[in-house]
Amino acid sequence: MATQRHGQIVETPTEARQAEPGPSVLALLTVSTGLAVLILGIVWFVFFRT
């Protein structure tokens, strides 16, 4: 909890950030990167395969 010392608000780093990136951020990054690779692979296969 934020406290006041000498007229200034003192917070922990987590309180200052208001959140902590959890596993959902990692999952979103992994899924979006995987989809991008899959889509680029399909585009390459359809258009550039010889």
N, C-alpha and C positions, 0 to 999 in steps of 0.2 A: 504494500500500500504506500502511496506517495506520502512523504512527510515534508514538513517545512522546517528548515534550519536557517536561521539568520535572514529570514525573509525570502529565501529561495526554496523552490520545490525540488526535493531530492527523490529520484526514482531509480530503480534498478534498470539495467539495460533491457530486460524483457518488458518491463512496464513502459519504457520509453518507446520501444518498437510497437507496442500494443498487440503484438502477436508473435508467435514463433513459427517459422515455416515447418510444417509437419510432413508426414509421409505423403499427404495428398499432393503436395507440390512436386515431389519426386515422381509420383505416379503420373501426373499430368505431363511432365517433361518427358518421361520415358515413352508414354503412349503417343504423344505428338511427334516425337522423333521417329518412332517406329512407323507411324503412318506416313510420314514424309518419305522415308526410305522405301517403303512399299509402293507408294504412288510413283516415285521416280523410277523404281525398278520396272513397273508396269509400262510407263511411258517409254523407257529405253527399249523394253522388249517389243513393244508394238511398232515403234517408229524407226529404231536404229539397228535392229537385228538384221544381219546379212547372211 
